[in-house]
């Protein structure tokens, strides 16, 4: 199970729009390139973040379900290739097939980071007056 703190930033796409979508995708690309597992991880991880952030942006009117959808996208995409690099995990004592174990493991960790912490982060920023500060400086926000 990987719990990536940076994944908590993916739901910011609901608040900040396409700049956040592109930012979390490029950030993942650079981070994965630096810690190079392989080309598949560099491209696949960035693609997973792009899909997840775009889903969250388009479904932002219902933020929590959007975050869950983004988490599932990350789990399926990253779990779909991560088994190439690591042996399958045992989940609560169950030895699942390789691909299913990776998808379940990555989806679970992504649900915690994206749908849990990331959702709370966006809600806290929206409630704190942060949106008004951004808009007063000329930045466009999307979540109301």
N, C-alpha and C positions, 0 to 999 in steps of 0.2 A: 504494500500500500504506500503510495506516495502522496504526501500532503504538501502541496506547493503553495506557499504563502502568496506568491505572485498571482495565483489563480483567483484570489480574493478580489483582485482589481478588475476582472473580466466584467462583472455586473455594472461597472462604471459606464459601460457602453449605453446603458439605458438613460443615464444622466447626461453624458457628454457627446453621444452620437458617434459619427464615423471617425473622428480623431482618436477616440478611445478604442474603437474596433481595430483600426490600423496599428495603434500603439501597442496593444496587448499582443497582437500578432507578430509585429516586428520585434518586440521585446522577447517573446518566446523563441523566435528565430535566432536572435543574437545569443541568448542564454544557452540554447541547445547547441549552437555552433561552438560556443566556448567550452562546454562540457561534452563535446562530441562523442555521443554513443555511436552515431552513424548518420549517413545522409538521410535515411528514412526517418529518423527521429527529428532531425532538424526541419525537414519539410513537413512531415506529418504532424508534429507538435504545433508548428505555426499554423497549419491548415486547421487543426482542431480548434485552436483559439480563435481563428478567424470565423469559423462556422458558429462557435458558441457565442461569441460577442455579437455577431450579426443577428443570430436568433434572439438574443436578449434585447437588442436594440429594436428589432421589428415587433417583438411581443411585449414591449415595455409597459403597456397599459395594465398588464397583469404580471407584475414583476416576479413574484415568487414562482409561478408556473414557468415563466420565461427562464429563470435561473435553473430550474430543474431540467428543462429542455436542453439548455446549454451544457449542463453537467452530463446528461446522457450522451450528447454529441461527443463531448471530450472522451467519455468512457469508451464509446464504441470505436472512435477513430484511433485513439492512443492505445487502447487495449487490443485493437485489431492488429497492431504491429509490434507492440512491446514484448510479446512472448518470444520474438526473434532474439532479443538481447538477454532475457532473464528467464529462469525456470518459473513455472506457474506457482502461484502462492496457494497455500492451504487456507481456505476461508472458513473460520469457525469449525475447523476440523474436517471440512469437506474437501476432498481432492477432486476438483472439477476438471473437465477437459481444458487443455492449455489456453485456447482462445477465450473460452467462457470465464475462466478464472481471472484472466487479465482484465477482461471487460468489466466483470463484477468488482474487482479490486479498484480499478481506476475510477469507475463510476461512483463507488462509495466514497472514495477520498475526494472526488470532485464535488459530490453533493455537500460534503462538509465545508469545503473551501468556497465554492461558488454559491450554492443555494443557501448555505448557512451563514458563514461569515461575510461573504460578499454582499448578500442581500441585506444583512443588517447594516453593513457599512453604507450602502446607498441610502437606505432609509434614515440612518442617523445624519448623513450629510444633507439630505433633503429637509429634514426636520430642524436642523440647526441654523438655518439661514444661509448656508453655504451657497445655495442656488442664487439667492439674491445678490450675494457678493460677486459671483461669477458674471451674472447678467449686468450688474452695475459697471463692470469692466469691459462690457461689449461682447462677452462670450455667449454663444447660444446654448441653451440647455433644453432638454427634451422631456424631462419627467416632471409632471405636475400632479 
